Amino acid sequence: MADINLYLKNFKKDGSNIWFEKIYTLFLPRIYRYFYLRLFDHQQAEDLTSEVFIKVYKNLRKTSLNEKTFSIWIYRIASNLLIDHFRKNERYSKDEPLEEMDNKLASSDMFIKNSPLLKKELSFENIKLIEAIEKLTKLQKDVVILKFVEDFDYVTISKILGRKQLSVRGIAFRALTKLKDEFKDNNM
């Protein structure tokens, strides 16, 4: 990852916003994608992404982070904000028909472009993938996105979600089994 250690060190050292802007530019697309793939709503994804970076900016000087721990920390903030969002909005994106979601995603194919491993393993089409993933639990969705889209290892995912590594592996296994069964049952 592009000199995140340098950015963190210099931001703490001189407090210049130029270093925070570099961190922001580096992580913005990843954090936005994390929210968008869970919510399928650009406005909500943008709002939550902004909240993450406000929290990061306010607390960055108080932390001692390196490249690995920073990634865990920022995704942990994002994960907690997503949990809060779901608690406040129990009905979230299920109210929107899948056809409308497909229209939103048709131009970007965001999930497939950012997940060659899922495409290779299960040969998904985008809408089929979304339909199958919508049947997973919230936790399974988080693990699938963090593992196969964000390309984090199980140790990192366990730290982001505050779960034991063995538990995260089990969640990933059950999610992939459920997805494979879904595709097998529906001949997708």
Sine and cosine of phi, psi and omega as CSV:
sin_phi,cos_phi,sin_psi,cos_psi,sin_omega,cos_omega
0.00,0.00,0.61,-0.79,-0.11,-0.99
-0.86,0.51,0.97,-0.25,0.20,-0.98
0.53,0.85,0.63,0.78,0.00,-1.00
-0.88,0.48,-0.59,0.81,0.03,-1.00
-0.87,0.48,-0.66,0.75,0.04,-1.00
-0.90,0.45,-0.69,0.72,0.00,-1.00
-0.88,0.48,-0.72,0.69,-0.01,-1.00
-0.89,0.46,-0.73,0.69,-0.02,-1.00
-0.88,0.48,-0.74,0.68,-0.04,-1.00
-0.94,0.35,-0.56,0.83,0.05,-1.00
-0.90,0.44,-0.69,0.72,0.01,-1.00
-0.92,0.38,-0.60,0.80,-0.08,-1.00
-0.93,0.36,-0.79,0.61,-0.09,-1.00
-0.91,-0.41,-0.12,0.99,0.07,-1.00
0.92,0.38,0.21,0.98,-0.03,-1.00
-0.93,0.36,0.71,-0.70,0.00,-1.00
-0.92,0.39,-0.31,0.95,0.03,-1.00
-0.87,0.49,-0.58,0.81,0.01,-1.00
-0.96,0.28,-0.61,0.80,0.06,-1.00
-0.92,0.40,-0.62,0.78,0.04,-1.00
-0.86,0.50,-0.61,0.79,0.03,-1.00
-0.92,0.39,-0.67,0.74,0.06,-1.00
-0.89,0.46,-0.72,0.69,0.01,-1.00
-0.85,0.53,-0.75,0.66,-0.02,-1.00
-0.88,0.47,-0.61,0.79,-0.02,-1.00
-0.94,0.34,-0.67,0.75,-0.11,-0.99
-0.99,-0.13,-0.29,0.96,-0.05,-1.00
-0.80,0.60,-0.79,0.61,-0.04,-1.00
-0.88,0.47,-0.58,0.81,-0.03,-1.00
-0.94,0.35,-0.70,0.72,-0.02,-1.00
-0.94,0.35,-0.67,0.74,0.05,-1.00
-0.86,0.51,-0.73,0.69,-0.01,-1.00
-0.87,0.49,-0.65,0.76,0.02,-1.00
-0.84,0.55,-0.74,0.67,0.00,-1.00
-0.94,0.35,-0.69,0.73,-0.07,-1.00
-0.89,0.46,-0.65,0.76,-0.01,-1.00
-0.94,0.34,-0.28,0.96,0.08,-1.00
-1.00,-0.07,-0.50,0.87,-0.14,-0.99
-0.94,-0.34,-0.46,0.89,-0.09,-1.00
0.79,0.62,0.65,0.76,0.02,-1.00
-0.62,-0.78,0.93,-0.38,-0.07,-1.00
-0.86,0.51,-0.71,0.70,-0.06,-1.00
-0.89,0.46,-0.73,0.68,0.02,-1.00
-0.91,0.42,-0.64,0.77,0.03,-1.00
-0.89,0.46,-0.66,0.75,0.04,-1.00
-0.91,0.42,-0.70,0.72,0.00,-1.00
-0.88,0.48,-0.73,0.68,-0.01,-1.00
-0.92,0.38,-0.60,0.80,0.06,-1.00
-0.88,0.47,-0.67,0.74,0.05,-1.00
-0.87,0.49,-0.68,0.73,0.02,-1.00
-0.87,0.49,-0.64,0.77,0.02,-1.00
-0.86,0.51,-0.74,0.67,-0.09,-1.00
-0.96,0.30,-0.45,0.89,0.12,-0.99
-0.91,0.42,-0.72,0.70,0.02,-1.00
-0.90,0.43,-0.65,0.76,0.02,-1.00
-0.88,0.47,-0.74,0.67,-0.03,-1.00
-0.87,0.49,-0.68,0.73,-0.03,-1.00
-0.92,0.39,-0.48,0.88,-0.15,-0.99
-0.92,-0.39,-0.09,1.00,-0.11,-0.99
-0.88,0.47,-0.61,0.79,-0.02,-1.00
-0.94,0.35,-0.36,0.93,-0.04,-1.00
-1.00,0.07,-0.07,1.00,-0.11,-0.99
-0.93,-0.36,0.29,-0.96,0.10,-0.99
-0.84,-0.54,0.99,-0.11,-0.13,-0.99
-0.82,-0.57,0.44,-0.90,0.18,-0.98
-0.86,-0.51,-0.14,-0.99,-0.07,-1.00
-0.82,0.57,-0.76,0.65,-0.04,-1.00
-0.93,0.38,-0.74,0.67,-0.06,-1.00
-0.94,0.33,-0.47,0.88,0.06,-1.00
-0.92,0.40,-0.70,0.71,0.03,-1.00
-0.86,0.52,-0.70,0.72,0.02,-1.00
-0.88,0.47,-0.73,0.69,-0.05,-1.00
-0.88,0.47,-0.73,0.68,-0.06,-1.00
-0.94,0.35,-0.61,0.79,0.04,-1.00
-0.95,0.30,-0.48,0.88,0.08,-1.00
-0.91,0.41,-0.67,0.74,0.08,-1.00
-0.87,0.50,-0.72,0.69,0.00,-1.00
-0.89,0.46,-0.69,0.72,0.01,-1.00
-0.88,0.48,-0.69,0.73,0.02,-1.00
-0.91,0.41,-0.63,0.77,0.05,-1.00
-0.91,0.42,-0.60,0.80,0.03,-1.00
-0.92,0.39,-0.66,0.75,0.05,-1.00
-0.87,0.49,-0.72,0.69,0.04,-1.00
-0.87,0.49,-0.66,0.75,0.01,-1.00
-0.87,0.49,-0.72,0.70,0.00,-1.00
-0.91,0.42,-0.59,0.81,0.03,-1.00
-0.91,0.42,-0.64,0.77,0.00,-1.00
-0.96,0.27,-0.54,0.84,-0.08,-1.00
-0.84,-0.54,0.97,0.24,-0.08,-1.00
-0.80,0.60,-0.52,0.85,-0.13,-0.99
-1.00,-0.02,-0.13,0.99,-0.14,-0.99
0.09,1.00,-0.75,-0.66,-0.25,-0.97
-0.98,0.17,-0.04,1.00,-0.01,-1.00
-0.93,0.38,-0.29,0.96,0.00,-1.00
-0.95,0.32,-0.33,0.94,-0.08,-1.00
-1.00,-0.05,0.76,-0.65,0.00,-1.00
-0.89,0.46,0.53,-0.85,-0.02,-1.00
-0.89,0.46,-0.50,0.87,0.01,-1.00
-0.88,0.47,-0.64,0.77,0.03,-1.00
-0.93,0.37,-0.61,0.79,0.07,-1.00
-0.89,0.46,-0.66,0.75,-0.02,-1.00
-0.88,0.47,-0.65,0.76,0.04,-1.00
-0.88,0.47,-0.64,0.77,0.02,-1.00
-0.90,0.44,-0.60,0.80,-0.11,-0.99
-1.00,-0.01,-0.26,0.97,-0.11,-0.99
-0.83,0.56,-0.63,0.78,-0.06,-1.00
-0.97,0.24,-0.42,0.91,-0.11,-0.99
-0.97,-0.25,-0.51,0.86,-0.11,-0.99
0.70,0.72,0.66,0.75,-0.15,-0.99
-0.83,0.55,-0.70,0.72,-0.10,-1.00
-0.90,0.43,-0.74,0.67,-0.05,-1.00
-0.93,0.38,-0.69,0.72,0.00,-1.00
-0.86,0.50,-0.57,0.82,-0.06,-1.00
-1.00,-0.09,0.11,0.99,-0.02,-1.00
-0.61,-0.79,0.94,0.35,0.02,-1.00
-0.89,0.45,-0.47,0.88,0.01,-1.00
-0.91,0.41,-0.70,0.71,0.05,-1.00
-0.90,0.43,-0.66,0.75,-0.01,-1.00
-0.89,0.46,-0.70,0.72,0.00,-1.00
-0.91,0.41,-0.72,0.69,-0.07,-1.00
-0.92,0.39,-0.68,0.73,-0.17,-0.99
-0.87,-0.50,-0.04,1.00,0.03,-1.00
0.77,0.64,0.84,0.55,-0.04,-1.00
-0.99,0.13,0.47,-0.88,0.34,-0.94
-0.99,-0.16,0.45,-0.89,-0.14,-0.99
-0.84,0.54,-0.79,0.61,-0.06,-1.00
-0.92,0.40,-0.57,0.82,0.04,-1.00
-0.91,0.42,-0.64,0.77,0.04,-1.00
-0.89,0.46,-0.72,0.69,-0.02,-1.00
-0.89,0.45,-0.69,0.72,0.03,-1.00
-0.87,0.49,-0.67,0.75,-0.01,-1.00
-0.94,0.35,-0.68,0.73,-0.02,-1.00
-0.92,0.40,-0.54,0.84,0.03,-1.00
-0.88,0.47,-0.33,0.94,0.01,-1.00
-1.00,0.06,-0.13,0.99,0.05,-1.00
-0.98,0.19,0.32,-0.95,0.10,-0.99
-0.95,0.30,0.25,-0.97,0.02,-1.00
-0.85,0.52,-0.67,0.75,-0.01,-1.00
-0.92,0.39,-0.66,0.75,0.04,-1.00
-0.89,0.46,-0.65,0.76,0.05,-1.00
-0.87,0.49,-0.71,0.70,0.02,-1.00
-0.85,0.53,-0.73,0.68,-0.04,-1.00
-0.90,0.43,-0.69,0.72,0.00,-1.00
-0.88,0.48,-0.71,0.71,0.00,-1.00
-0.91,0.41,-0.72,0.69,-0.01,-1.00
-0.91,0.40,-0.58,0.81,-0.03,-1.00
-0.98,0.18,-0.78,0.63,-0.19,-0.98
-0.99,-0.15,-0.30,0.95,0.07,-1.00
-0.98,-0.21,-0.78,0.63,-0.02,-1.00
-0.99,0.11,-0.22,0.98,0.10,-0.99
0.89,0.46,0.62,0.78,0.08,-1.00
-1.00,0.07,0.47,-0.88,0.10,-1.00
-0.99,0.15,0.16,-0.99,-0.08,-1.00
-0.92,0.39,-0.53,0.85,0.03,-1.00
-0.89,0.46,-0.73,0.68,-0.01,-1.00
-0.90,0.43,-0.71,0.71,0.00,-1.00
-0.87,0.49,-0.66,0.75,-0.01,-1.00
-0.89,0.46,-0.59,0.81,0.02,-1.00
-0.96,0.30,-0.62,0.79,0.02,-1.00
-0.90,0.44,-0.70,0.71,-0.08,-1.00
-1.00,0.01,-0.12,0.99,0.00,-1.00
0.93,0.37,0.61,0.80,0.00,-1.00
-0.82,-0.57,0.31,-0.95,0.07,-1.00
-0.95,0.31,0.53,-0.85,-0.04,-1.00
-0.85,0.52,-0.67,0.74,0.01,-1.00
-0.88,0.47,-0.62,0.78,0.05,-1.00
-0.90,0.44,-0.68,0.73,0.01,-1.00
-0.90,0.44,-0.67,0.74,0.05,-1.00
-0.87,0.50,-0.68,0.73,0.02,-1.00
-0.90,0.44,-0.66,0.75,0.03,-1.00
-0.89,0.45,-0.69,0.73,0.02,-1.00
-0.89,0.45,-0.69,0.73,0.01,-1.00
-0.88,0.48,-0.74,0.68,0.01,-1.00
-0.90,0.43,-0.61,0.79,0.02,-1.00
-0.91,0.42,-0.72,0.69,0.01,-1.00
-0.91,0.41,-0.62,0.79,0.06,-1.00
-0.89,0.47,-0.70,0.72,0.01,-1.00
-0.89,0.45,-0.67,0.75,0.02,-1.00
-0.91,0.42,-0.70,0.71,0.02,-1.00
-0.88,0.47,-0.69,0.72,0.03,-1.00
-0.88,0.47,-0.65,0.76,0.01,-1.00
-0.87,0.49,-0.68,0.74,-0.01,-1.00
-0.95,0.30,-0.58,0.82,0.03,-1.00
-0.92,0.39,-0.72,0.69,-0.03,-1.00
-0.90,0.44,-0.57,0.82,-0.06,-1.00
-0.98,-0.18,0.11,0.99,-0.02,-1.00
0.74,0.67,0.72,0.69,-0.05,-1.00
-0.98,0.20,0.00,0.00,0.00,0.00
